[in-house]
Amino acid sequence: MADRYAIAVGTFYEDLAARLIEGARRVFEAAEGEVVVHEVPGAFELPLAARYCAVSGRYAGVACLGAVIRGETDHYEYVCSQAAAGIARVSLDTGVPCSFGVLTVATRDQALARLGGKRHQGEDAARAVLRMVELRRELA
């Protein structure tokens, strides 16, 4: 039976979210995994979505995806730090691998540069989940 993986994605920037999902889905499906996508409004909601997915017992791992683009206020700092800390906490609290595939950039061009070419943030997030699932099994 194939492993099932969750993608929790903040859809505030819908076009970027779609490209992140495509990349993560490619990697999970290449590993013969089943993928279920759960959408939330933005990056700040990702830790709770990851927790819901992790404690459900339905998923081997969770790729957390989204984008935060710096604006003129401090909002960016709060959202990025809380999303990163929350996702890490979910992994540590539950033991379910959760990756941080959130683009934290100053401009839209920087976000697009991380969605193709040498690296793809969605693909990288899925690869991180796969590796941590593998490591968990190796050490079990």
URZINOR-V741711 format. One record per residue. RES is the residue in one small letter. PSI is psi in whole degrees, -180 to 180 (none if undefined). OMEGA is omega in radians with two decimals (999 if undefined). D_FIRST is the distance of its C-alpha to the first C-alpha in Angstrom with 1 decimal. Layout:
RES;PSI;OMEGA;D_FIRST / RES;PSI;OMEGA;D_FIRST
This chain:
m;135;-3.12;0.0 / a;148;3.03;3.8 / d;152;3.06;6.6 / r;135;-3.14;9.2 / y;144;3.06;12.7 / a;144;2.91;16.0 / i;116;3.02;19.1 / a;124;-3.02;22.2 / v;131;3.01;25.1 / g;125;-3.01;28.8 / t;20;-3.14;30.3 / f;-43;3.02;34.0 / y;89;-2.97;34.2 / e;-42;-3.10;32.1 / d;-40;3.10;32.5 / l;-41;3.12;31.4 / a;-43;-3.14;28.5 / a;-41;3.14;27.3 / r;-37;3.07;27.6 / l;-44;3.12;25.8 / i;-46;-3.14;22.8 / e;-45;-3.13;22.9 / g;-46;3.14;22.8 / a;-43;3.14;20.0 / r;-42;3.12;17.8 / r;-46;-3.09;18.6 / v;-46;3.14;17.5 / f;-43;-3.13;14.2 / e;-33;3.07;13.4 / a;-28;3.09;14.8 / a;13;3.13;12.2 / e;32;3.09;9.5 / g;153;3.03;9.1 / e;141;-3.04;9.7 / v;134;3.03;13.3 / v;129;-3.11;15.6 / v;131;3.08;19.3 / h;118;-3.10;21.7 / e;141;3.03;25.4 / v;164;-3.05;28.2 / p;-41;-3.07;31.9 / g;-175;-3.08;32.3 / a;-31;-3.11;31.5 / f;-30;-3.12;33.2 / e;-8;-3.09;30.6 / l;-42;-3.14;27.6 / p;-42;3.14;27.7 / l;-40;3.08;27.6 / a;-43;3.12;24.8 / a;-41;3.13;22.8 / r;-46;3.09;23.7 / y;-45;3.14;22.6 / c;-45;-3.07;19.2 / a;-46;-3.07;19.0 / v;-12;3.11;20.3 / s;-23;-3.09;18.2 / g;5;-3.08;15.3 / r;-17;-2.96;12.9 / y;142;3.05;12.7 / a;-27;-3.14;12.2 / g;168;-3.07;15.3 / v;124;3.00;18.0 / a;119;3.14;20.1 / c;120;-3.01;23.5 / l;152;3.08;25.5 / g;-170;3.14;29.1 / a;140;3.01;32.6 / v;120;-3.14;35.8 / i;129;-3.08;39.0 / r;136;3.06;42.1 / g;-154;-3.08;44.9 / e;-5;-3.10;48.4 / t;180;3.12;47.6 / d;-3;-3.10;45.9 / h;-42;-3.14;43.0 / y;-48;-3.10;40.9 / e;-45;-3.11;41.3 / y;-46;-3.11;40.2 / v;-47;-3.12;37.2 / c;-48;-3.08;35.9 / s;-40;-3.13;36.6 / q;-36;3.09;35.2 / a;-47;-3.13;32.0 / a;-48;-3.12;31.4 / a;-40;-3.12;32.5 / g;-42;3.12;30.4 / i;-43;3.09;27.1 / a;-41;-3.14;27.8 / r;-40;3.11;28.7 / v;-46;3.11;25.4 / s;-47;-3.10;23.6 / l;-40;-3.11;26.1 / d;-34;-3.03;26.3 / t;-22;-3.04;22.6 / g;-1;3.10;21.1 / v;124;-3.13;18.5 / p;126;3.07;19.1 / c;124;-3.12;21.1 / s;156;3.12;22.9 / f;94;3.14;26.3 / g;41;-3.12;26.2 / v;125;3.06;29.4 / l;121;3.09;32.2 / t;96;-2.92;35.4 / v;165;3.11;38.2 / a;-28;-3.07;41.8 / t;161;3.08;41.7 / r;-37;3.11;39.6 / d;-39;3.09;40.2 / q;-39;3.10;38.7 / a;-47;-3.13;35.5 / l;-34;3.12;35.4 / a;-23;-3.13;35.9 / r;12;-3.14;32.7 / l;25;3.11;30.7 / g;-177;-3.13;31.3 / g;-129;-3.07;33.2 / k;-37;-3.06;32.5 / r;154;3.06;30.0 / h;115;-3.04;27.9 / q;-38;3.11;27.3 / g;-43;3.10;24.2 / e;-45;-3.13;22.6 / d;-41;3.14;24.0 / a;-42;3.12;22.6 / a;-41;3.10;19.0 / r;-39;3.12;19.6 / a;-43;3.11;21.0 / v;-47;-3.13;18.0 / l;-43;-3.14;15.6 / r;-41;-3.13;18.3 / m;-34;3.03;18.7 / v;-44;3.11;15.1 / e;-46;3.13;15.4 / l;-42;3.11;18.8 / r;-43;-3.14;17.8 / r;-39;3.11;15.4 / e;-36;-3.04;18.2 / l;-4;-3.12;20.6 / a;none;999;18.9
